[in-house]
């Protein structure tokens, strides 16, 4: 079983979180999936980033069974698995405790779409989940975290909104690849920081208009997107 490329991609996504200042010590994790094989690669639990190698990235199947690796997978594995099962278009998942995005999550508040920077990546407010019940916390906590995210997205497109704030916890992001998910985590933190400043400067801000939100989102992500180069 050869998944060296997937392990290398997941390692690089994890290291990107460190480079961008989104994680402290062993906080956070990134994963990726080979859809054809049904194999997930994820950061090992509690291993310092500076010591991690591609060989340390743990391989599991969609049921969570370890198929390769000498280390335990991230404790958030079941949340990642639930997202992969529910959102078939995604290829990578990232979880951080980045300062500003986590602040919104701890407040249980969605991040309003205040401006075009937000609109370039997220087609609407970044949603917060409902708080987990005591029974959900005391039961299969990580799995129930994933289920809470999926419930929140019952009427949302996960590809148009590649981020969520788990109430009382922290953010998760995703994308077509592990690095895409990491990229979205970086942007989410920047947007969350700007949103805090916006609410301080103008507490009554109504946010960006729907027309401007649509214009910026679809020029970058729509069928007739004009952003970037045609062969990029």
Secondary structure, DSSP 8 states (H G I E B T S, - for coil): ---HHHHHHHHHHHHHHHHTT---TT--EEEEEETTTTEEEE-BTT--GGG--GGGSEEEETT--EEE-SS-B-TTHHHHHHHHHH-TT--EEEE---HHHHHHHHHT--B---SHHHHTT-SS-B-B-----HHHHHSSHHHHHHHHHHHHTTTS-TTTS-EEE-TTS-EEEEESSHHHHHHHHHHHHHHHHHHHHHHHH-TT---S-HHHHHHHHHHHHSTT--SS-TT-
